Amino acid sequence: MTDKLEIKFATEQDVSLILSFIKELAEYEKLSHEVEATEEILKETLFGEKSHAEVIIAYTDDKPVAFALFFHNFSTFLGRPGIYLEDLFVKPEARNKGIGKKILQYLAQLAKLRNCGRLEWWVLDWNETAISFYKKLGAIPMDEWTVFRVTGKELEDLANQGSLPSS
């Protein structure tokens, strides 16, 4: 466990730090080529008129060492919101000090405070270290589900096939 860990909600002044975490995570996941986020996009989507997600940053001795980006989803079966953890990243030099566990505990407490029924996330199949870590915390893999995604040209094509109802 690390000595002095502090977890804070990010503010608009943290946008460049958030983007640097995103880029480090993408590099770790071998997905740097997929990063399209910019500081301007993050300002708008995280701190603009309508924010779409929240970010917490973990600091040890006032140095940023980890971040988590999350948002609310909804469970129709539970009839309650949940928290979906989009990304959790701990800098390599700060790993194995309990920081990831503290962030997940923080998010679990936040979920309970907000009357959420779940805290959930995805993990890459090849990331055995993370999978083992999550299982030790009591997380259950949802192996019977397959993730689907529509993006880019396919998203455009699908959207162009229908129309929104008039208001």
N, C-alpha and C positions, 0 to 999 in steps of 0.2 A: 504494500500500500504506500502510496506517495504521502509525503509529509503534509504539504499545504495545498489542498485541492479546492478550487472554487468553481462553481458552475453558474454561468450567467446567461440570461437571454441576450441575444445579439441585438444591436441597434443598427441604424443606417450607417453609422460611422464604421461599422465592421465589415462593410461590403467587400472591400479589397481582401481582407483576411478570409472571409467566407469563400471567395473565388479561389484564393490560393489553396485552401483546404480541398475544394472541389477538384482542382487540377492535380493535387497530390493523390487524392483518392483514385481519380481516373488513371493516373500513371500506374498506381499499385494494381489496379484491376485490368491493366493492359487495354484501356479504353480511351486514352487521351484523344484519339481521332474523333470521338463522339462529342467532345465538349464544345458546345455552342454558347454557353452562358458567358455573359459579359457583366461588368459592373453595372452598366445601365439597365440591363435586363433584370438583374438581381434587385436593384433599387426599386424598380417598378413592381416586381412580383412578390417580393418579400416585405417591402416597406411602403408601397404605394397606397393609393386610395383603397384598393381591395387586395389585401395580402392573401397569398395562396398557401403559405407555409410559414413555419417558425423555425428558428435556429437557436440552439444553445451552444455555448463555447465553454470548454473546460480549460482552466488555467492552473498551472502549478507555479508557485512563487511569481505570480503576475505574468507568466509566459504562456501564450496560447499553445495547447498541446493536443487538443481534440475538438471535434465538433459533431453535432447531430442536427440533421434537418428532418423535420417531421410535419405532418398535417393530419387533420381529422378526416376519417372515413366514416362509414355507417354500416352497421350490421342489421339487416332486415330481420334476421332470426332473433337477435337479442333486442331489437327495437331501440338500440342505443348507439351513440357514437363510439368510435375507437380512435386510437392514435396509430397512424401508420408511420413507421420510421423509414424514411427514404434512404438516408445515408448516415452512417456512423463511421468516423475515421479517427484513429489515434495515431499520432506521428510515431514512426518506428522507434525513435529514441525514448519514447514515453510508454511503450508497451510493457506488459507484464508487471504493472504497478497498481492494478485495480481500477484504472480510470474508466475503461469500457464498462465494467460492472457498475461503477458509481453512476455513469450516465444512464444506463438502463434502469437502475433503481430510481433515479430522478424522474425518468419518463414514466415509470410505473406509478410513482407517487402522484405525478401530474395527471395521469389517466384516472386514478381513483378520485382525485380532487375534482376533476371535470366530469365525473360520473360516467366514465367510459367503460365499456365491457371488455375491451381488448387492447393489447399492445402487440402489433405484428410488424414483420419485415420480411424481406427476401434476402437470401444469401447465395452467392455463386456456388455452383456444385463443386468446383475445384478447391474452394476455400475451406479445407478440412480443419485448419486451426480455428477459424471462426465457428464452424459447425460444432466442433467439440466444445468450445467455450459456451455457446448458446445452450447446448444440451445440458451442460453442468448447471446452468441457471434455471433449468426446468422448462425451457422452451421446447416445443414439440414440432418436428418437421411435418409439413402438410404435403406429404409425398403423393397423395391422390389427386392433387390439383396441378393443372398445367397453366402456366402464365401465357396469355396472348397479348399481342401489342400491334397497334396500327399506328404508323408514323410516316412522315415524309410524303412522298407521292401517293402512297396507298391511303393515307389519311385524307389527302385532298380528293382523290377519286371517290372514296366512300362518302365524304361530305357532299360532293357534287351530285350524288345520286338521289339525294332527298332534299327536303326543304323544311325549314322551321315553320311552325304554325304562326299565323299573323296574330299580333297582340292587339 
